Structure formats: structure tokens, C-alpha cells
């Protein structure tokens, strides 16, 4: 940037920073708590009246901020209204006590208070139901979703056993801040299997009453239970609608856009998750307008609905609003948006070190900006860093795979997620004004830095380097996969990517006020097309929703299978099963019935792609070890009787080896095509 232009930019930056009003953002975040589906607990859920009313309020807030073309983009969602869930029971003194339950996205409605037998079944696994009839009863269990399994498995297990509903108590993992904390997560299961949540404090009191009842019941092996009354109403309606709220600051030079996004649906009050984020993007936009800044690229502010949930009975049931926005409502955004600034929980310090998590392609630019930008002392004692790749836990992943380079303020690594997240304790008491102020200022500066560029600073060398590092040459040798060919092709592609990035940097550094923006936009479209292909070619998911490269799932399976084969040949069944536990989703084969395991496998492998949304095509293979696990679990340790299992395990090994060879062949073809796109764009620079 030329000296005169830099001076003008710094003056504009100073003006905009002076117009930031963090207190106004805070107050807007509090006003967003007004509309709720449950008058006591909150909840502003996908497709609910509370969500739509809040959307209407945000329309007015965007207009007041000075944004133009403010409108509502209508999107289709499965809607959820949670109105109430109140349990009543008799205490030791004979008094009636009422407690509030949280809810999951399922169907359940009583006719006022109805009586049920509440049965305690430990963790709710298949084994816990042995010789116990729960038909028509409420099942109470303890779960730890961070370390064991997700809520959908025990819920569906209870449903298959005929339970009226399941009630889950957090046994660590989430909502650890206080025993009175309730918790809720996306259900990732069918609406016909009802589920609620109970605080640990209420559970402990009920547990004591159950123990007294059990002591009075002299029958051996009697299960702890308590007669309760429940008044509940929670409803899922498929194929309803809600709105994403959009406003703009028009760009004066470029046809491309920069996106600011955050979601406005919530569990409970949702102060951090995600009221303050929505308020912050509007506050940043307002400061730009009041500061008199005229962006080069159109800045789009988008409050997204249905992030916490939005589609029933799919593993990928969150980020629905973002998916509908960029794949349906505004399918023209990919290819035209050069960056998405997505925000989650930005008014709390989640660690002593702050971080931006971004796509591989933006790492170089973001890290240089972070290193250059001075951070106020005491805000984050350990400074700031850049993390990658994008994770699936927030809307920025959906943005990225659509073809929009994205980043998010990192929020997932600190104690907030274990203590406050998705509980009634996510409120103004966890507000840290200094952190909120810092994020307003930092991201306004980063936004203006991106807007000052003619071309998106996409470095494709990073993803190619990471893909090479993810390859295990020993596995290639064992399977006969052509790993060396892949490495050779990828190294050539990386060299071209490095050359391309140098040209992008040079272009941006030398692009002056009289630069050719029409030509810049044409090159930008080429770069964004390459970015989209990088997502198609290299981004896959594992069974825990982690982001991996295409060969890594099978590669990890082969490591586990090698251990399993060695153990089984030695007659060590326990070690064999330990190895099976990490293969795809077979950990669930150990604890739940076949029908449960199959349901949550097939709704990924066989469900129509429309309901898989951002997860479609990201898991390609599955190894079903259910029957083998069952046999080995029930087998006497007898080496001579393991011939059938050894033969079957060898078949599994051969099948996985074939998958791996196919994956490497695919990568070779993908890298070849990707390299051609890179080279074509390099030539485009050289021709001009």
C-alpha cells in the first residue's frame, strides 16, 4: 500500500475504532433474551415464534445501525418449540416439589400433569435394561457426552425398549459449574424418541428418595424408581420456516463481498452463545458506517438462524441456517465472498491465549496479521495465535465447504464449554467487558485489513503440505497404495501454489488507488473456484465429526486392525476388542443394541443427501464390526476356537486395504486436477 494511501487508511481506522460502542452491543445482547419458547428457562429455537420475533427485532437493529438492503432470507427448517417440562414428586416430608427440566429436540406432550414411574438405569446402555421392563415409564440415566457417547444413543435405546421418555443427568462433561445447572445439546436422533435433562441437584434428591423406596422393597435386584408427575410440551414440526437476517454496507470498487456472521438461536438465554456475537457484528458495522468508512468490497452482515439445531434425525443436525443460506437462499455467495468472519462466544476469555481458527488457505495471512497487531497487556497473558483447520462445531465450517474462506474466534478449548455452555449459567454473569472490547477492536482492524486487499490472500501451499504430512508411507507399503506418486504430484502442486501466492502478495502490495478492480474481481473468482475445489478434494470427516484428509479414516482403521490381528492371533480377546473400539463408530457396538447401532450408522451411509447437509459425502467408508464384537465379547478364551474370527478379521483387513488404495488413487487424480487449476491461474497473472 502506498504511503499516502496507508496514511489515509490509518486515519479511517482510527475514526472507526473511536465509533465502537461496546456498551450498546452489550445492551443489544441482553435485549435478545426477551423472546423465548419457555418462559422460565428461555430457549430461542429453530423455527420457533421466539426465533422469528427476534429476527424481526434484528432487522430493525440493522436498519438503525445504518445498514442498507436489510432483509429476511426465508429458509426451510424442522422447527422446534419447547414450552415446558415440569416434574412433580413427593418429598420425605410429604410435600409436593416441582422442578424444571431442560429438553432436547423431540416430541412429547402430556395432558397437564400425568403420573409416571421414573426408573433409574445407570448409563442407559443395552446391558442396563436386562430383565427390566420400562414400557410406559420414564428412564433416568447419567451421561458424560464428552468422554463416552452422545445423548442420541441412550435415548434411542430407551425408545426401542418402550420407555415413554428418557431423562439425562450430566455426570461431568457439560454443565459442571453447579449442581443446579441444566444442560441440552443437539439430539442427532429421531423426534419420536423423547428426551429431557435434569440438574444434578434435583437428581441427587430424587436418587435419595429412590434408595429409600428400594430399601422398603424387599425384592432382590429391584431397580431404583420413584412415582412422579410430569407436565411437558415439546414439539418438532418438519419442513417449517425461519429467517436469516441480512444487511449490507455497499462496496465502492469490488463486486466481491466480505461476510460477518453469527447465529441468533439459542439454548436457555444464550448470552455468550451467541447473543454477544450477533450484537458485535452489528456493532462493528455501525462503527464502520459512523466512522465514514467506504469499503472496497461489500460488507454483508448476516444473523443466522438454526445453528444449534434445524433438521431432525441426522448426525449433522446443527448449522442448518448457514447451510440453507449458502447452498440455497444465497447460492451466489460462494464464488463472490472472499472471507467469512464468523463469531462465537466473543465476550469471554476461554484461555490465557486468544486464537483465530481458520481454513488452511488463510493461515499465512492471519498469522502475519496477528504477529503484527499489538495486543494490550493483560488481555490475554499468553498472546494470540492461529489455529487450523476449521472445525465442524460452528457455522464457519459450512461456509468453508460451500466455497467461502472462513475463520472464527476460537472458543472450544477452554473450561467455559465444560462449565457454562448450553446451560442457564450462560448469562451476563460470565460477561468480560475487556475481552468484548478487545474483540470489537481486533476484528474491526482485521476486517479493514482484508477489505484493503484487491485479491483474497489464499495460500494453497498450506493444505498441500498438511495433506502430505497426513500420509503414512508405512501403510502405503503394507497396502500397495501409490503413496510416493501422491507425494511427488503434491510437491509439484505445492511449488505452483507457492508461486501463485507470491503473485497474489505482489499484486496486493502494488495495487494502488488506480488499480483495475474489474480485473482483480476476475482473478478473485478463479482463486475462489480453486478454494472450493480444495474443500471438495481434501476435506473429509471422521465419525466424531473431526476434519481429516480423505485417506486418514481408513489409515487410522488399518493401524487399529493391525493391533487387532496381532492380538487375536495371540488369543488375546480383550486387546482385540480394545483395538476395535477406535474403528469408525464401532465403539457403540459395545454398549447398545444392534438396532441402535444400525440406525445411527445407516442415517449417514444410506440417508438422502439433502438431510445430510454439510456432512454429505464427507464419510465414504464404513466397517461394520457389530457381529464380530458380539461374538468376541461372549467368547471363551480359547485360541483354537478363534479361526472363524481370524478369517473374518483378515477379510476386514483386505477390504480396508482396498479402500486405502482407492483413496490414494483418488487423491492422485485430485491433486493432478488441482495442480492444473493452480497453474492456469499462475498463467493468468503472467498474461496480464
Secondary structure as UniProt FT lines:
FT   HELIX           3..18
FT   HELIX           22..31
FT   TURN            32..33
FT   TURN            39..41
FT   TURN            46..47
FT   HELIX           49..65
FT   STRAND          68..90
FT   TURN            92..93
FT   STRAND          96..100
FT   STRAND          102..103
FT   STRAND          108..109
FT   STRAND          114..120
FT   TURN            122..123
FT   HELIX           126..129
FT   TURN            130..131
FT   TURN            135..136
FT   STRAND          138..143
FT   TURN            145..147
FT   HELIX           151..160
FT   TURN            161..162
FT   STRAND          165..170
FT   TURN            179..180
FT   TURN            191..192
FT   STRAND          195..198
FT   HELIX           200..216
FT   TURN            220..221
FT   STRAND          225..249
FT   STRAND          257..263
FT   TURN            268..269
FT   HELIX           271..275
FT   HELIX           276..290
FT   TURN            291..292
FT   STRAND          298..304
FT   TURN            315..316
FT   HELIX           320..324
FT   HELIX           325..329
FT   TURN            330..332
FT   TURN            334..336
FT   STRAND          337..342
FT   TURN            346..347
FT   STRAND          354..358
FT   HELIX           360..362
FT   HELIX           363..372
FT   TURN            377..379
FT   TURN            381..382
FT   STRAND          384..387
FT   TURN            392..393
FT   HELIX           395..402
FT   STRAND          406..409
FT   HELIX           416..419
FT   TURN            420..422
FT   TURN            424..425
FT   HELIX           428..430
FT   HELIX           433..451
FT   HELIX           461..469
FT   HELIX           473..479
FT   HELIX           483..510
FT   TURN            513..514
FT   HELIX           517..538
FT   STRAND          540..541
FT   TURN            543..544
FT   STRAND          547..548
FT   TURN            550..551
FT   HELIX           552..569
FT   TURN            570..571
FT   HELIX           573..580
FT   TURN            581..582
FT   TURN            584..585
FT   HELIX           586..590
FT   HELIX           594..605
FT   HELIX           609..612
FT   HELIX           613..615
FT   TURN            616..617
FT   HELIX           626..633
FT   HELIX           639..642
FT   HELIX           643..687
//
